[in-house]
Amino acid sequence: MSDIFSRIEHSRTADEVVQQIESLILEGVLRTGDRLPGERELARQFDVSRPILRDALKALEGRGLLTTKAGGGTHVADVIGQLFTKPVTDLISMHRKAATDYLEYRREIEAVAAEYAARRATPEDLTLLDSIMARMDEAHRTGDFDDEAEIDIEFHHAISECAHNIILLHTLRSCYRLLSEGVFQNRLLVFSVPGAREALLHQHRAIYAAIKAGDPAAARQAAMDHISYVERSMLEAERSGDWQRVSRLRLRQRSYAGDGAKTTN
């Protein structure tokens, strides 16, 4: 991990270390599972004594923001998962309407995130988006569906970070977590729709271009158009799957009936 921690300038107390790490977690700089540098290096970066650092880490661990394992270092705790508890995610996965409501919610909130990103993205944010888009283009070229789907989530993560709104950031992270954990098992269905991969890439490029151009209205519309397309494609893929299932059953039944008639004769 690079030097993201700043030297404590004043009294060098544990409270100041706690506040800085809290801010890094809240702003999304430190993510769930990120490992902090070792005690010696972290004390050096903060320019505090190791006893002060230990007090700060102990306080953060006591509040559930950090976890420490023997021999495994100190990591950022799973604070995002608490927004959707296991019983709630289980309910969401079992009810069909939840997927529709999920996309409806995402369409509105991602529109806001894209609009804010177009207004607020820094040169560093745009550099990150450049890198993600390059990887997305490469995954599209090689035809790796799983890789494309994962980069898709990473792209939307990055936009939420570019929006520079803490509540938007953590709300959207919890939404994308439902995807990465497979709560919506049919999320890859959209890639089976003819022309979907090309359409999705075009839509991501449109969102990216609007944010890079600093055009909030275009970014908002591109984000809404993208989720609306995903909704339509999911419905089409599900209906197509149902039609294929019925067609296979019908063919099987007709073949069975035909064979029975021949046997009778």
N, C-alpha and C positions, 0 to 999 in steps of 0.2 A: 504494500500500500504506500503510495507516495505521501509526501509531507502535506497532509491536509489540516494538521493541527497547528495552531498558532501559539507563539510564545506568550505566556501569561505575563502581562506587563506590570501589574500593580502588586497587590499583597501576596500573590502566589498562594492562595488558599485552595483547599479541596473544592469549595463551592464554585470557584471560578472554572476549575477543570470540569466539574459536573455541568455547568451551564454551557460550556463550549461543546461538549459531546452531545448534550441534549439538542442543541441547535443543529448540529450536523445530522442527527437522526431525523429531526423534525423537517429539515429542509430537503431530505432525501439524498444527501451526500453519502451518508452511511446507510446501507440497506440491510435488511434481514440476512443474517448469516455472515456478513462481512467480519473478517478477523482484524482486531486491532493489533498494532505493532507490539512487540514484546515490552515488558515493563521498563527495561533500561532505555530502549529507543523512544518509547512514549514519554518518559520523564525528560529525556533530552529535548524532544520537540516542544513540550510545554515549558521547559526550563523550570521544573519544580523538583523537589526532592522526591525520592521514591516512597517514603512514608505518606506524603501528601497525596501522591498518585494512587497509592493503595486505598486510602480512605475514600477518594473520589470513586474509584471503580467499585468498591464495596457498596457505596451508597446507590450507585446506578444499578448494580445487580440486585440490591434489595428492593428496588422499585420496579424490577422486571424489565429493564431496558437492556441489560447486558447479561450474558451467561458465561460462566467460566467452568471449563472442564479440566480435570487433572491431566497435565501433559498436552492439552489440546488448545491452550490459549484462551483468550477472551474474545467473544463474538457478540455482535448485535443480536438481541433476542428477537423472537418472532412476534413483533408487536402488531404487524398488519393483520395477521390471522385472527386477531381478537375482534375485528370489525364484523366478521361473519363466523359465528361459532359453528362447531361441528353439527349440532342438531339443525341449525338453520341451513347449512350447505346441503345436508342430507335431504331436507324438505325440498329445497330448490331443485336438486337433481331428479327428484321423483315426480315433479309436477310440470307437465308440458307447458302450461301457461307462463311459468317462470321464465322460460327461454325467450318468449315473446316480450315479456315485460323487461327483461334484461336488456334486450336490444333497443327497446323503446327508450329506456333510461340512458343507455350509452349514447344514443343518437343526440339527445339533448345536451348531456354533460360534456361529451367530446366536442360538440360544436363550440361550447364556451371555452374549453381548453385550447382548441385550435385558434380561436379568435384572440385569446390572451397571448398565446405563443407568438402570433404574428405581430402583436404589439410589443412584446417584452423579450423575445429571444435575443440573447447576447451572441457575439461572434463565436464564443466557445460553444454555445448551444448549437449553433448552425454547423459548426465543425463536427459535432457528434452526429447530427442528423445526416450530414454528408456521408459519414462513415457507414451509418446504418443503411442508407439508401444504396450505397455501393454493394453492400453485402446482400441486400434484397435483390438487386439486379442479378448478382451472381447466382443466388439460389434459384431464381426464376430461370436463368439460362441452363442450369444443370438439371432442372426439373425435380428437385428434392422437395416434395410436398411438406414433409415434417419440418424441414429447415425453414421453408417459407412461412409456415404457420408460426414458428417460434420467433422469427424475425419480425413478423407482423405484430406480435404482442410487444416486442421490444421497441418497435417504432412508435406505437401508441404510448408506451411508458415514457419515451423520450419527449413526446409532445406535452404530456402532462407535467414533465419537469420544466420544459421551456415556458410553461404558463406562469411559473413563479407564484403559485398560490398554494399554500400548504394544505388547505382543506381539499381542494381539487386533486392535488397530488396523491394524498393518502386514500381518498375515496375511490379514485380510478385504479390505484394499485390493488385495492381490495377486489374491485371488479375483475381486473385482469387475472388475479389469482384464481378466480373461479375457472377461468379458461385453462391456465397452466396446470391446475390440479385435476383437469378432466371432469369437472362437475357437469359441463355440457358435452356429453360424449359425442354428439354429432357435429362438433364444430368444424371438422375436416370435410364434412359433406359438401360444403360450398365449393371446394376445389374440384368436385366431380361434375359440376355443371359446365357444359360446353362453353368455352370462351371465358370462364370465370377467372382463371389465373391471369390472363392478359388484362381483364377489366379491373381486377383488384390492384395490379401493379400500376395501371394508369391512374387509379383513384389515389393511391398512396403518393404517386408523383405529383398529383394535383394539390394535395394537402401540403406536401413538402414545398412545392414551388410557391404557393400562396404565403406560407410562413416565411420563407426566405425573402420573398418580395416585400414583406411587411404589409400585406393586404388582409386586414382582419375580416372583412366581409366575405372575400373569396375563400379564406381559410375556413370560416364557419360553414359556408355552403358546401365546400368540398367534403368536410367531415360529415355533414348530415347526409349528403348524397351517397357517401361510402357506406354508412350503416344502413341506409334504406336499401341499397343494393344487396348487402349481406342478408337482410331480412327476406327480400324477394327470392334470392338464390337459395336460402335455406328451405323456404317453403317449396320451391320448385324441386329441389333435390329430394325432399321428404315425399312429395307427391309422386315423383318419378319412381322412388323406391317402392312405394305402395303399389303403383301400377305394375311394376315388374314382379312384385310378389304375387299379386292377383293373377297376372298372366301366366306365371309358372304353375300356380295351382290349377288354373283352368286347363292349361296344356296337359298337365299330369292327369287330371280327371278325365279329359276327353280321350287321352291315349288309353287309360285304364278301361273306360267304357267301350272303346273300340275293340280292345283285346278281348273283353268279356263277350261282346257280340259275336266275334269270330269263333270263340270257343263254343258258344251255344250252338252255332250253326254246324 
